[in-house]
């Protein structure tokens, strides 16, 4: 398994620190920044974002559903959006175009709390949010959003997600809920009923320098071609996390791994696939990856818990009697990744999209 690039490791630490900072840091910041109350109007919200100064705080009306007929202005200054229970919803009016609700520029920080994103559709990346900056999401809900990649969230930057829910989001290609091409930290969050036409209905962790650290979370009843809950092309660390009821028409009803996966104090239960119901250690674009189980349970998956045979140490299939493939025990990557082949299975925007 390759070593995590320094920039990736640093990004994971930054994401974790954003979550750890929590309410105390936010409270200190509010004493020095003006809070702007946003009336229950999509136009008012758009104007507030456009007019926000660096470090501003927008407080939405908690009982409001902001009906969006167009994308909100891109976030180009450091900003906090306090949803207070409000909802952002794509308008159902005839003729409403496809769009991503919110885009975050590469040089800014955006913090979102207690806000629901629902019903959005885009023909490109990120149904609700496309992030290239530093994004902190706390206590949010993402439901029924659709994109080609990243049904709810497309992440190219650093994202820290805590105490949030991803429900019934869909990607035509990869990442039914989250498509990660940066660094993402997920804590105490829930992923259920998400789907992807190709890979990773819950989270797709992309190739080259990306990392996902997932702690205290649950993935239930997510569905894809491969990687019902998680599809990993780089580095994923699971801790105290449950993956159950997922399905894949191909491989990895729970997890499809193709680089480095560490599963600690977690459970992978009752997932189904054509092969590797629990975990499939794949080789889509190179020799198979590495899976490390630490105090974890992989059981009750169909047709088996792990494939190929002997590819995942400490994963057992008592009821399965299959000859181990030659050289499968203790195997690891020995060739560089074929990035072009990997990306060929990912989404490319349509001309003019």
N, C-alpha and C positions, 0 to 999 in steps of 0.2 A: 504493500500500500504506500502511496506517495506521501510525502510530508506536506502538511497543510502550509500553504504560502503564508509568510509573515503577515501580509496585508489582510488575508482572510481571517487568520487567528485574531488579529487585532480588531477586525470588524465585529467578530462574534463577541469579544469582550466589551466592545462599545455598546452593542445591542443589549447585552445582559445588564450593563451598568444603567442603561436607560430605564429598564424595567425596575431595577433595584432602587433607583433614586426615588421613585414613587411619589406619594402625596406630599412628603415633607419638602422635597425640592420644589414641587409645583407650588406649594403654599408660599414658600419664600419668594418665588418669582412673582406671584400675584401681588405681593405688597409693593412691588416696584413698577408694575405694568397696569395700564388702564384696561378694564374689561368693557367690551362693547357688546351691548345686547342687540341681537339681530331679530327683527320682527318676523312673523310667519309669512315669508314671501321669498320665492326663489330669486327674484330680482334684488331684494334687499340683501340676501346672502351673497349674491354675486358682487354687489356693490361693496359690501363689507370686506370681502376678500381682496378686491381690487384696491381699496383704500387703506388696507391694513398696513401699519408701520411695522418695521422689524421688531419682533418680540411681542407683537400684539396678541390679545386674547379675545376670541369671539365666543359669546355665550348664546347658544340657540334657544329658541322657545321650546320647552320640554314637551308640550302637548302637540307640537306642530309636525305635519308631514309636508316637507318642502318638495313640491312637484317640479321636477326638472325637465324642461323641453329641450335643453341644450347643455353642454358641459359647463361646469363651473370654471371660472378663470384659473389658470395654472397657479400653483403656489410658488411664488418667487421670493418670498421673505420668510424668515423664521416666524412661525405662527402656532398658536394653540387654538384648537376648536373644541369647545365643551358642548357636547350634544345635549346633556341633561335629559336624555330620553327621547330626543327628536329623531325624525326619520328623513332620509334622503331617498326619494323614489323617482324613477324615470316616469315621465308622463305617459299615460296610455292613449293620449289623443292621436287620432289618425295623422299620419305624416311625420310623426316624431322620428328624427333620424337616430341611427346608432351612434353611441359615443361612450367614452370613458368618463365617469362622473368627475373624477378629480385626478390631476396630474401634479406630481411633486418634482420640482427641478433639482438638478444634481447638487446644488450648492446650499440647499436650505434644510432646516429642521422643521418637521411638522408633527405635532402631538395631537391625537384625537382621543376623546373619551366619551363613553356612553352615547354612542351614535349608531343608528341602524342604516345600512346601505342595502337597498332592495330593488329588484326588478329591472336592473340595467342590462343593456345589450350592446356589445361592440363587436365589430368585425375584425378587430386587431387584438391588442394586449390589454388585460386588466379591465374587467367589467366595472368594478367600483373604483379601484385606485391603481394607477401606474406610478410607481415610486422609483426615482433615480437619486433621491437624497437620503436623509435620515428620518425614518418614520417610526413613531411610537404610537401604538394602538392599545387602548385599555378599555375593557368593558364594552366593546362594540359587537354588533351583530351584522353579518353579511349573509343575505339570503336571496336565492333565486336570481342571481346574477349570471350572465352568460358572456363568454369571450372565446376567441380562438385559442389563446393561451392565457392561463390565469383567470378563471371564471370570476373570482372576486378580486384578487390582488396579483399584480405583476410587479416583482421586486428586482430592480437592477442595483439598488444601493444597500443600505443597512436598514433592516426592519426588526422592531421588537414588538411582539404581540403578546398581550397578557389578558387573561380572564375574558376571552372573546369567543364568539360562536360563528362557525361557518356551516350553513345549512342549505342543502339543495342548490348549490352552485354548479355550473357546468362549463367545461371547456371542450371545444370541438377537437382540439389537439391534446395539449398537455396541461396538467395542473388544474383540476376541476375547481379547487378552492384557491390554491396558491401556486404560482409558478415562480420559482426562485432562481435568479441568475446573479444573485449578490450574496448577502449573508442575512440569515433570518434566525431569530430567537423566538420560540413559542413557549409560553408558560401558562399552565392552568387554563387551557382552552379546549374547545370541543369542535370536532369535525364530523358531521353526519349527513348522509344522503347526498353527498357530492358525487359527480361523475365526470369522466373524461373519455373522449373518443379514442385516444391513444393511451397515454401513460399518466399515472399518479393522480387519482381522483381527489385525494386530500392535499398532498404536497408533492410537487415535482421539483427535485433539487438538481439543477442543471450542471453541465460540464464545465471544467476549467475554473478552479479557484473559488468555488462556492461552498458554503457550509450551512448546515441547519442543525441547531441545538433545540431539542424538544423535551420539555420537562413537565411532569404532572398533568398530562393532557390525555384526551381520549379520541379515538377514531372509530366510528361505528357505521357500518352499512354504507361504505363508499364503494364505487364500482368503476373499473377501467378495463382496458385491454390487458394491461400489465401494471402491477403495483396498485392494488385496489385502494390502499390507504396512502402508501408512500412509494415513489419511484426515485431511486438515488443514482446519480451519475458521478457524485463526488464524495462528500463527507457528511454523514448524518450521525448524530448522537441522540439516542432515546434514553430517557431516565424517568422512572416511575410513570410510565405511559401504558395505556391499554389500547390494543388494536384488535377489534372484534367484528364479526359479521361482514367483513369486506369480501369482494369478489372480483375475479379477473377472468375474462374469457380465454386469456392465454396463461401467463405465468405470474406467480406472486399475488395470491389473493389478499394477503396482508401487505407484504413488502417485496419489491423487486430491487435488488442491490447490484450495482455494477462498479463499485469502487470500495469505499470504506464505510462500514456500518458497525456501530457499537450499541448494544442493547443492554441497559443496566436496570435491574429491579423492575422489569416491565413484563407485560403479558401479551402474547399473540395467540388469540383464541378463536376457534370456530369460523375461520375464513375459508373460502373455497376458490379453486382455480382449476384449469386444465392440468397444471403441474405446479408443485410448490405452493400448496394452499396457504401455508404460513409465510415462509420466506423462500424466495428463489434467488440464488446467487448466480447472476447472469454473465453473459459474455457478448453482449450486443455489438460492442466495438473494441474488443480486446480480450485478453485472458480474464477469467473470472475474478471478482473482487474478494474482499476479506470481510467476514462477519465474526464479531466477537460477542458472545453472550455472557453476561455477568449477573448471576443471581436472577435470571429471567426464565419464564415459562413459555414454551411454544408447544401447544397441545390442542387436540380436537379439531385440527384443520383437515380439509379434504382436497384432494385424495391422499395427501400426506402432509407432514409438517414442514419439511425442508427438502429442496432439491437443488442441484443434483446430489445423489447419495454421497455422504461423507464430506460435503462441501462446507457444512456449517458445524463446527465442533460443538458438542454438548446438545445437539438437536437430534432427537431420536424418534424413529417411526417403528415401534414394536410390531405393528400389524403389517408392515410393508416388507416384502421379501424381494429385493431387487439387487442384482449384481452391481457392485460399485464400478463405475467407469474407470478405465485404466488411467492411473495418475491423478485421480480426483482427490485423494486424501491429501490434506495439507497443502493444497495448491495455492498459488498466489500470482499476482500479475508480474509478468516479466517483460512486457512490451509497452512502449508508449501508447497513449490513447490516440485513437484515430478520430480527431475532433470533427472532421468533415463528415464522416459516416454518422457520428452521433447527431450532429445538427441537421442532417438530412431528414431525420424523423421528427424534427421540430417544425413549428409553424413559420412560414414566411409570408409576410403581408402581401395581399393582392396588389397589383399595380394600381397606384392611386389611393390605396387603403391607408 
